[in-house]
Amino acid sequence: MRLRFALRVKVRCLSIWAGVIWASSLLMLTPSLQAKDYVLSFEERNRFEGMAKKYPRLKGAYFLHVLVDGKEVYRIDLSSGPLWNVQVKFSAENPENVTISFRLPKKAGDPILEIGNIRVRELNGGEVALKGEWVGKDVKPWFWDFAPLPAFRNGFALRPAYGAKDFCEWSFRGKLQPIANLQIRRLFEYAGCYQELGFYDDWKRMSFKPRNPQPGDRVTITVRVRNAGALDGKRVKVQLKVDGRVIGSKIADIPSVKEVPFTFTWRATEGFHCFVAYADPDGEIPETREDDNWLLRTLVVGEVRKAHPYLLFRRDYISKLRRWLGNPPKWYARYYEDIKQDAGWIEPDERSGVAGLEEPRALVAAANGLLSLVEPDFKPKKKVEDQWVTVKDSTLTRAKKFLMTMWQFHRGWFSDAPCSIAFYAQAYDFIADRLPPEEDKEIRRRLARAVEERVKELWSNSDPRSREGPPPPRENSFYPVRRRAYTQGSYIEACAIVVGALALAGHPKADEWLHFGLNAIDEEILREMATPFGYYREGHGYMAMAESRSGAVCWLALENIGASPFELYPLAEKMHELFLRDRMPNGWCPPINDNRATSTIPQVLYVPLYTAPSTRAAAMWDWKTQTHIPRGTLPDSHYGCLFLLFDTPEKDKLPSSPPPWTPTQFLGDYLVFRSDWSPDAAYLCLN
């Protein structure tokens, strides 16, 4: 009896426990009770904090509301100014069905609000994808196609329609899904982040052992790859290129929010070398973003001086260049003559007028350095009292004198100083292997001082020469005010830092500066190109200026050392292709800003890397068939001539053919419908 009772009690207890377990499992399977914590991050930039200061009645009129599944999780008065990194915690009971909304009330004025760099991650975990579709109401999308990255990096501009009385809203309906995000470098992910994030040492994720190898040494290269996503990365392939050639690939799993080292070996050879590591180079693993999958470092084996030149061409290229310059194409000969004229423009010991500015001095230094390589016996001429007088010094001596006095003159306007660095870097690269050790040391010291100054300037966005004390936080500089449409100065600055750092390979801080410049290209150029108000939209006038100063030599230098810029920055290829298509209407161009079609055509011919051969053929065709200025007239710019020189001798017979694309063009605020590409084609221009 006692045994039967005990068994009955035991069975009942077991049934109760079974019920508890069953109920618990039921709760676990119920989506509505499966709340999980996430963090939504974004940046917001508005256009009316200044209006609120001027008109106090507007304060409190504009609030940004963020809603998740209809429930408000964030609200801020926008009159307080822009915020660079908003972090909003929220819970989602059903990650398979989530709606995230951004709402702006229409109360007064004409507000415009940019929301960008939208990302979602698990609380204390990795990033997740937001997959679904945007549903907009009275909104203006970003110019570049954001479909491949629907909720990351890109964003939109909220602007209530005229007469709207309620809300302007953009909602994302979809599901939160774990995804991988392979990183070798962290990006400067939102405006104003330089001080706060401090991602300056990510270049150390690639390391060399021994650190200073000699020719013949066996070098171990270690690349550390992190998975910042919420999903494990299975069979992740990491590839290493040296000077543009693949030397090895390794495969390993990378768990969520973990880091795994990949090692490669390489037999050191004398000279300058460029190492680029790529994670998932074939794009086989879906990720929240693809543009943080690579890392670039440089290494000089042997004597640094003897590694030059390498920026725009290697030593074995010089003989080919000399032969080609003996009989250059007609369209090209004028450019080479300009280089010769620039070489005698000013004297190294001059201190007044244009000779007191760094930029013209740097230009003359580069022209003399180049001529010392390709035409060593050439003697520049200088105009004195309407007479052309041959100068005494050789081009090598003149280039050296300009470099030895570098960075002690007036820097000029905001973009002149970085442009000077790009020219000085070229001049140094042209003559470094012929410098005595002490002169080489002094020139490198001066160039390093110049590059470091521009890094600090771009970091804080105020000129360090006119400011006392340490660089202020980004938010206290004029940076937020400036970041609107025309970031031409930042374009020139970032590219010049890259060129200067490459020329200084082997310097203790060169890789740090190079890493900063390469990341600044993401933040200062590519990102701003795609904003609703970016200068990329307005006809490329400012893009052309930046390209003709330091941008083009930066892209060309990267290509030459084996780091294809279009592999590193795929958006850059689309930018340049659209740039060419917009600016080549067969001799007719609407008056867009301060630029002409023909001032860009020669500046894009020099770089073999620009887009498809058909595009280059169209550029040459346009140059030959232009009708709006006398044929052969060159742009009013002395920059293109140096860059154009490096259209390789093998390309001397460039093809010429009409553009393969439709003659309908979007040019700034104009839409041009053409019947065909012939000079006498009928067209309709709509403003």
C-alpha positions in Angstrom: 0.0 0.0 0.0 2.8 2.3 1.0 4.7 1.3 -2.2 1.6 1.9 -4.4 1.2 5.4 -2.8 4.8 6.2 -3.3 4.6 5.2 -7.0 1.4 7.2 -7.5 3.1 10.3 -6.0 6.2 9.7 -8.1 4.2 9.4 -11.3 2.2 12.5 -10.5 5.4 14.5 -9.8 6.8 13.3 -13.1 3.6 14.3 -14.9 3.8 17.7 -13.3 7.4 18.1 -14.3 6.6 17.0 -17.8 3.8 19.6 -17.9 6.3 22.3 -16.8 8.8 21.2 -19.4 6.1 21.1 -22.1 4.8 24.6 -21.1 8.3 26.0 -21.1 9.0 24.6 -24.6 5.7 26.1 -25.7 6.7 29.5 -24.4 10.1 29.2 -26.2 8.3 28.5 -29.4 5.9 31.4 -29.2 7.2 34.3 -31.2 5.3 36.9 -29.3 7.2 36.0 -26.1 10.6 35.8 -27.7 11.7 39.3 -27.1 15.3 40.0 -28.0 17.3 43.2 -27.5 18.9 45.0 -30.4 20.7 48.3 -31.0 19.8 50.5 -33.9 22.5 53.0 -34.8 22.4 55.8 -37.4 23.5 59.4 -37.9 21.3 62.4 -38.5 22.2 65.6 -40.2 19.6 68.4 -40.4 19.4 71.7 -42.1 17.5 73.8 -39.6 19.4 74.0 -36.3 20.5 77.4 -37.5 16.9 78.4 -38.3 15.9 77.6 -34.8 18.6 79.9 -33.4 17.5 82.7 -35.7 13.8 82.1 -35.2 13.2 80.9 -31.6 9.6 80.1 -32.4 10.9 77.1 -34.4 12.6 75.5 -31.4 10.7 72.4 -30.5 8.9 72.4 -33.9 10.9 69.6 -35.4 11.3 66.2 -33.7 12.8 63.1 -35.1 10.7 60.1 -34.0 12.0 56.5 -34.4 9.4 53.8 -34.0 9.8 50.0 -33.9 6.6 48.1 -34.7 4.6 51.3 -34.1 6.1 51.9 -30.7 8.2 55.1 -30.2 11.7 54.2 -29.0 13.5 57.5 -29.7 12.7 61.2 -30.0 14.9 64.2 -30.2 14.5 67.9 -30.8 16.4 68.6 -34.0 17.0 72.2 -33.2 19.8 71.0 -31.0 22.0 70.2 -34.1 23.2 67.1 -35.9 24.1 63.9 -34.1 26.8 61.7 -35.6 26.2 58.4 -33.8 22.8 57.8 -32.4 22.4 54.5 -30.5 18.9 53.3 -29.8 18.1 50.2 -27.8 14.9 48.3 -28.6 13.3 44.9 -28.2 11.7 42.9 -31.0 9.3 40.2 -30.0 9.2 38.8 -33.5 12.4 39.4 -35.4 10.8 37.8 -38.5 8.3 40.8 -38.7 9.8 44.1 -37.7 9.0 47.6 -38.9 11.4 50.4 -38.2 10.1 53.9 -39.0 11.7 57.4 -39.1 9.2 60.1 -38.8 9.5 63.9 -39.1 6.5 66.2 -38.3 5.6 69.0 -40.8 4.9 72.0 -38.6 6.7 75.0 -40.0 9.3 76.0 -42.6 10.8 73.5 -45.0 12.9 71.0 -43.0 15.3 68.5 -44.6 16.7 65.7 -42.5 19.3 63.2 -43.7 19.4 59.8 -42.0 22.5 57.7 -42.9 24.7 54.8 -41.9 21.7 52.8 -40.6 22.9 49.6 -38.8 21.4 47.0 -36.4 23.2 44.7 -34.1 22.3 42.3 -31.3 22.8 43.8 -27.8 26.3 42.6 -26.8 26.5 40.7 -30.0 27.1 41.0 -33.7 25.5 42.8 -36.6 22.3 41.6 -38.2 20.8 42.2 -41.6 17.6 44.1 -42.0 16.0 42.3 -45.0 12.8 43.5 -46.6 11.7 46.7 -48.3 11.5 50.4 -47.6 8.1 52.0 -47.8 8.4 55.8 -48.2 6.0 58.7 -47.8 7.1 62.1 -49.1 10.8 61.2 -49.0 13.8 61.7 -51.1 16.2 58.6 -51.5 19.9 58.9 -51.6 21.3 59.3 -55.1 23.3 56.1 -55.3 21.5 52.8 -55.5 21.4 51.4 -52.0 19.7 48.1 -53.0 22.8 45.9 -52.3 23.1 47.3 -48.8 19.4 48.1 -47.9 20.0 49.0 -44.3 23.6 49.8 -44.0 25.9 52.7 -44.8 23.3 54.4 -46.9 20.1 56.2 -46.0 17.6 58.8 -47.1 16.5 62.3 -46.8 13.2 63.2 -45.2 11.5 66.2 -46.6 7.8 66.7 -46.2 5.9 67.4 -49.4 4.6 70.9 -50.0 1.3 71.3 -48.1 1.8 68.2 -46.0 -0.1 68.6 -42.7 0.9 65.5 -40.7 4.1 63.5 -40.9 6.8 62.6 -43.4 7.8 59.0 -42.7 10.0 56.3 -44.1 9.5 52.7 -42.8 11.4 49.6 -43.3 9.4 46.4 -43.1 11.3 43.2 -42.9 13.1 40.8 -40.6 16.2 40.9 -38.5 18.5 38.1 -39.7 21.9 37.1 -38.4 24.6 37.7 -40.9 28.4 37.7 -41.1 30.6 40.8 -41.4 34.3 40.1 -42.1 36.6 42.9 -41.2 40.3 43.4 -41.7 40.0 47.2 -41.1 37.3 49.1 -39.3 36.0 52.1 -41.3 35.5 55.6 -40.2 31.8 54.9 -40.1 30.1 58.2 -39.4 30.8 61.8 -39.6 32.8 63.3 -36.7 34.1 59.9 -35.7 37.9 60.4 -35.9 38.4 61.5 -32.3 35.8 59.3 -30.8 36.6 56.0 -32.6 40.3 56.2 -32.9 40.6 53.5 -35.5 44.2 54.5 -36.3 46.1 51.3 -35.5 44.1 48.9 -37.6 47.0 48.8 -40.0 48.7 46.6 -37.4 46.2 43.8 -38.3 48.8 42.9 -40.9 52.2 42.3 -39.5 55.6 41.1 -40.8 58.2 38.9 -39.2 61.0 39.9 -39.3 59.8 43.5 -39.3 62.8 44.7 -41.4 63.7 41.9 -43.7 66.7 41.8 -45.9 66.7 40.4 -49.5 66.4 36.7 -49.5 64.8 36.5 -46.0 61.7 34.3 -45.5 59.0 36.6 -44.3 55.9 35.5 -42.4 52.9 37.8 -42.9 50.0 37.5 -40.4 46.6 38.9 -41.2 44.0 39.1 -38.5 40.4 38.9 -39.7 37.4 39.6 -37.4 33.8 38.6 -37.9 31.7 41.5 -36.5 28.5 39.8 -37.6 26.0 37.7 -35.6 26.4 34.7 -37.9 29.5 32.4 -38.0 31.6 32.7 -41.1 32.2 29.2 -42.6 35.2 28.5 -44.8 36.3 32.1 -45.0 38.9 32.6 -47.7 41.6 35.2 -47.2 43.9 36.1 -50.1 47.2 38.0 -50.0 48.5 40.0 -53.0 52.1 41.4 -53.2 52.6 44.0 -55.9 49.4 43.0 -57.6 50.1 39.2 -57.7 48.4 36.6 -55.5 51.0 34.8 -53.4 48.5 32.6 -51.4 45.0 31.9 -50.1 44.0 30.4 -46.8 40.6 29.1 -45.6 39.2 28.9 -42.0 36.0 29.3 -40.0 35.6 32.6 -38.1 32.9 32.5 -35.3 30.7 35.4 -34.6 32.5 38.4 -33.0 35.7 36.5 -33.0 39.1 37.1 -34.7 41.2 34.5 -36.5 44.9 34.9 -37.7 45.8 33.9 -41.2 49.5 33.4 -42.0 51.4 33.6 -45.3 55.1 33.3 -46.3 57.0 35.3 -48.8 60.6 35.4 -50.0 61.8 39.0 -49.7 63.2 40.8 -52.7 64.8 44.2 -52.8 62.8 47.3 -53.3 59.3 48.7 -52.6 56.4 46.3 -52.1 52.6 46.7 -51.7 50.7 44.1 -49.7 46.9 43.9 -49.9 44.9 41.3 -47.9 41.4 40.5 -49.0 38.8 38.6 -46.9 36.2 36.7 -49.0 37.7 38.1 -52.3 35.1 36.3 -54.4 32.1 37.6 -52.5 30.8 34.2 -51.6 29.7 35.1 -48.0 26.8 37.5 -47.6 27.8 40.3 -45.3 26.4 43.5 -43.8 29.0 45.4 -45.8 31.8 44.5 -48.2 34.0 47.6 -48.1 35.9 46.7 -44.9 37.3 43.4 -46.3 40.7 44.6 -47.3 43.9 46.1 -45.7 46.9 47.7 -47.5 50.4 48.0 -46.1 53.8 48.8 -47.7 57.3 47.4 -47.1 60.7 48.5 -48.3 63.3 45.8 -48.4 66.9 47.1 -48.5 67.9 50.7 -48.8 64.9 53.0 -49.0 66.5 55.6 -51.4 67.3 52.9 -53.9 63.7 51.6 -54.0 62.5 54.8 -55.9 60.9 55.5 -58.3 57.8 53.5 -57.7 54.8 55.9 -57.4 53.9 56.4 -61.0 56.3 54.0 -62.8 59.2 51.7 -62.0 62.8 52.2 -63.1 62.5 49.8 -66.0 59.8 51.9 -67.5 61.9 55.0 -68.1 63.6 53.8 -71.3 60.2 53.1 -72.9 59.0 56.5 -71.9 62.1 58.2 -73.5 61.5 56.4 -76.8 57.9 57.3 -76.9 58.6 61.0 -76.1 60.9 61.1 -79.2 57.8 61.2 -81.3 54.6 61.7 -79.2 51.1 62.0 -80.7 50.2 65.5 -81.7 47.5 65.9 -79.1 50.1 64.9 -76.5 53.1 67.0 -77.6 51.6 70.2 -76.3 51.4 68.8 -72.8 55.0 67.8 -72.8 55.9 71.3 -73.8 54.0 72.7 -70.9 56.0 70.5 -68.5 59.2 72.0 -70.0 57.8 75.5 -69.5 56.8 74.8 -66.0 60.3 73.6 -65.2 61.7 77.1 -65.6 58.7 79.0 -64.2 60.4 80.2 -60.9 63.7 79.8 -59.2 64.4 77.9 -56.0 65.8 81.0 -54.3 62.9 83.3 -55.2 60.7 84.3 -52.3 58.2 86.8 -53.6 55.1 86.6 -55.7 54.1 83.1 -56.8 57.5 81.8 -55.7 56.4 82.5 -52.1 53.7 79.8 -52.3 54.2 76.1 -51.8 52.0 74.9 -54.6 53.7 76.5 -57.6 57.1 75.6 -56.1 55.9 72.0 -55.8 54.7 72.0 -59.4 58.1 73.2 -60.6 59.9 70.7 -58.4 57.8 67.8 -60.0 58.4 69.1 -63.5 62.2 69.3 -63.0 62.3 65.9 -61.3 60.4 64.3 -64.1 62.6 65.8 -66.8 65.7 64.7 -65.0 64.5 61.2 -65.6 63.1 61.3 -69.1 65.3 64.0 -70.7 68.4 64.5 -68.4 70.2 66.9 -70.7 67.2 69.3 -71.0 67.9 72.9 -69.7 64.8 74.9 -68.6 64.4 78.4 -69.8 63.1 81.4 -67.8 61.6 84.6 -69.2 63.6 87.7 -68.1 62.6 91.1 -69.5 60.8 89.5 -72.5 63.8 87.3 -73.2 64.1 83.5 -72.8 67.2 82.8 -70.8 68.5 79.2 -70.2 69.0 78.5 -66.5 72.3 77.2 -65.2 71.4 74.4 -63.0 70.4 70.9 -64.2 66.8 69.8 -63.7 68.0 67.3 -61.0 69.7 70.1 -59.1 66.7 72.4 -59.4 64.3 69.6 -58.2 66.6 69.0 -55.2 66.8 72.7 -54.2 63.0 73.0 -54.3 62.6 69.9 -52.1 65.3 71.1 -49.6 63.3 74.3 -49.0 59.9 72.5 -48.8 57.3 73.6 -46.3 58.7 76.9 -45.2 56.5 79.1 -47.5 52.9 80.1 -47.5 50.5 77.2 -47.8 47.9 79.0 -49.9 44.2 78.4 -49.8 42.6 75.3 -48.1 43.3 72.9 -51.0 46.7 74.3 -52.0 48.7 72.7 -49.2 47.6 69.1 -49.9 48.1 69.7 -53.7 51.6 70.8 -52.9 52.2 67.5 -51.1 51.1 65.5 -54.1 53.6 67.3 -56.3 56.4 67.2 -53.8 55.9 63.5 -53.3 56.2 63.0 -57.1 59.3 65.1 -57.2 61.0 63.2 -54.4 60.1 59.9 -55.9 61.6 60.9 -59.3 65.0 61.8 -57.8 65.3 59.9 -54.5 67.7 57.2 -55.7 70.2 59.9 -56.8 70.2 61.8 -53.5 73.1 61.7 -51.0 72.0 60.2 -47.7 72.0 63.4 -45.7 69.9 65.3 -48.3 67.5 62.3 -48.5 67.1 62.4 -44.8 66.3 66.1 -44.7 63.8 65.9 -47.6 62.0 63.0 -46.0 61.9 65.0 -42.7 60.3 67.9 -44.4 57.8 65.8 -46.4 56.9 63.9 -43.3 56.2 67.1 -41.5 53.9 68.3 -44.3 52.0 65.0 -44.4 51.5 64.9 -40.6 50.2 68.5 -40.7 47.6 67.6 -43.2 46.6 64.5 -41.3 46.0 66.7 -38.2 44.1 69.2 -40.3 41.8 66.7 -41.8 41.4 65.1 -38.4 40.2 68.2 -36.7 39.3 70.3 -39.8 41.0 73.4 -38.5 44.4 74.6 -39.6 47.0 73.6 -37.0 49.3 76.5 -38.0 46.7 79.1 -36.8 45.5 77.2 -33.7 47.1 77.0 -30.3 46.8 73.8 -28.2 45.8 70.3 -29.2 43.3 69.6 -32.0 39.7 70.3 -30.7 37.1 67.6 -30.9 35.5 67.3 -34.4 32.2 68.6 -33.1 33.8 71.9 -32.0 35.4 72.6 -35.3 33.6 74.0 -38.4 33.4 70.4 -39.8 29.6 69.9 -39.2 28.9 73.2 -40.9 31.1 72.4 -43.9 29.8 68.9 -44.5 27.2 69.7 -47.0 27.6 69.6 -50.7 31.1 70.6 -51.8 33.8 68.5 -50.1 36.4 69.3 -52.8 38.9 70.2 -50.1 38.5 66.9 -48.3 38.9 65.0 -51.5 42.2 66.7 -52.3 43.4 66.4 -48.7 42.7 62.6 -48.3 44.3 61.8 -51.7 47.3 63.9 -51.0 47.9 62.2 -47.7 47.8 58.8 -49.5 50.3 59.9 -52.1 52.6 61.5 -49.5 52.5 58.4 -47.2 53.3 56.1 -50.2 56.3 58.2 -51.1 57.5 58.0 -47.5 57.3 54.2 -47.3 59.8 53.0 -44.7 59.2 56.0 -42.4 58.1 55.0 -38.9 54.7 56.6 -39.3 54.1 56.1 -43.0 51.7 53.1 -42.6 49.7 55.0 -40.0 49.3 58.0 -42.3 48.5 55.8 -45.2 45.9 53.9 -43.3 44.3 57.2 -42.2 44.3 58.5 -45.8 42.8 55.3 -47.3 40.0 55.3 -44.7 39.4 59.0 -45.2 38.8 58.3 -48.9 35.8 56.2 -47.7 34.6 58.8 -45.3 35.4 62.1 -47.0 35.0 61.2 -50.7 32.9 58.1 -51.5 30.4 58.6 -48.7 29.8 62.2 -49.5 29.5 61.5 -53.2 26.4 59.6 -52.6 24.5 62.0 -50.3 21.4 63.7 -51.5 23.3 67.0 -51.6 26.7 65.6 -52.6 28.8 67.3 -55.3 28.7 64.0 -57.2 25.2 64.9 -58.1 25.7 68.4 -59.5 27.6 67.7 -62.7 31.1 66.8 -61.3 32.6 70.2 -61.6 34.2 69.9 -58.2 35.1 66.3 -58.7 37.1 67.4 -61.8 39.0 70.0 -59.8 39.9 67.5 -57.1 40.9 64.9 -59.7 43.2 67.4 -61.4 45.0 68.3 -58.2 45.7 65.2 -56.1 42.9 62.7 -56.8 44.1 61.4 -60.2 47.7 60.9 -59.0 46.4 59.0 -56.0 44.3 56.6 -58.1 47.2 56.2 -60.6 49.8 55.5 -57.8 47.6 52.9 -56.2 47.1 51.2 -59.6 50.8 51.3 -60.3 51.9 49.7 -57.0 49.5 46.8 -57.5 46.5 47.9 -55.5 43.7 48.5 -58.0 41.6 51.4 -56.7 38.5 50.0 -58.4 39.0 46.7 -56.4 39.5 48.6 -53.2 36.7 51.1 -53.9 34.1 49.7 -56.4 32.0 52.8 -56.0 34.9 54.8 -57.4 34.6 53.0 -60.8 30.9 53.9 -61.1 31.7 57.5 -60.1 34.3 57.9 -62.9 32.2 56.1 -65.5 29.2 58.4 -64.8 31.6 61.3 -64.7 32.8 60.6 -68.3 29.3 59.9 -69.6 27.9 63.1 -68.1 30.7 65.3 -69.4 31.0 64.1 -73.0 28.1 65.4 -75.1 30.1 65.7 -78.4 31.2 69.3 -78.2 28.2 70.8 -76.4 27.9 71.2 -72.7 25.3 73.1 -70.6 26.9 75.7 -68.3 27.2 73.6 -65.2 29.0 75.4 -62.3 32.5 76.4 -63.2 33.7 73.6 -65.3 33.9 72.8 -69.1 33.7 69.4 -70.8 37.1 69.8 -72.3 38.8 70.6 -69.0 38.0 67.1 -67.9 38.5 65.0 -71.1 42.4 65.3 -71.2 42.5 64.7 -67.4 40.8 61.3 -67.8 42.8 60.1 -70.8 46.0 59.7 -68.9 44.9 56.9 -66.6 44.6 53.5 -68.2 42.6 52.2 -65.3 39.6 54.4 -66.0 36.5 52.2 -66.8 36.1 50.2 -70.0 38.2 50.6 -73.2 35.0 51.8 -75.0 34.8 54.7 -72.5 38.4 55.7 -73.2 37.7 55.4 -77.0 34.7 57.7 -76.5 36.9 60.2 -74.6 39.4 60.3 -77.5 36.6 60.6 -80.0 35.1 63.6 -78.1 38.5 65.2 -77.9 38.9 64.9 -81.7 35.4 66.0 -82.7 34.8 68.8 -80.2 33.4 72.0 -81.8 32.7 74.5 -79.0 36.3 75.6 -78.7 39.2 75.5 -81.2 40.4 72.0 -81.6 43.6 71.3 -79.7 43.1 74.1 -77.1 44.1 72.8 -73.7 42.3 73.4 -70.5 43.4 76.3 -68.3 45.2 74.1 -65.8 48.8 73.1 -65.3 47.9 69.9 -63.5 46.7 67.6 -66.2 50.0 67.8 -68.1 52.0 65.9 -65.4 49.3 63.3 -64.9 48.7 62.8 -68.6 52.3 61.9 -69.2 51.7 58.5 -67.7 49.3 57.3 -70.3 51.7 54.5 -71.1 53.7 54.3 -74.4 51.9 51.1 -75.2 48.7 53.2 -75.4 49.9 55.7 -77.9 47.4 54.6 -80.5 44.2 55.1 -78.6 41.1 54.1 -80.5 38.5 56.7 -81.3 34.8 55.8 -81.5 31.4 57.3 -80.6 30.1 56.5 -77.1 28.3 53.1 -77.0 25.6 54.4 -74.6 22.4 56.2 -75.3 22.8 59.9 -76.3 20.2 60.9 -73.7 22.1 62.5 -70.8 21.5 63.9 -67.4 23.7 66.9 -66.8 23.2 68.6 -63.5 19.8 70.2 -63.6 19.5 69.6 -67.3 18.1 66.6 -69.1 19.3 66.4 -72.7 17.6 64.2 -75.4 19.8 63.8 -78.5 18.8 62.2 -81.7 22.3 60.6 -82.1 26.0 61.4 -81.4 26.7 63.3 -84.7 27.8 66.9 -84.4 24.6 68.2 -86.0 22.3 66.0 -84.0 19.0 67.6 -82.9 18.6 67.8 -79.2 16.0 68.9 -76.6 17.3 70.4 -73.4 15.0 70.4 -70.4 15.9 72.5 -67.3 
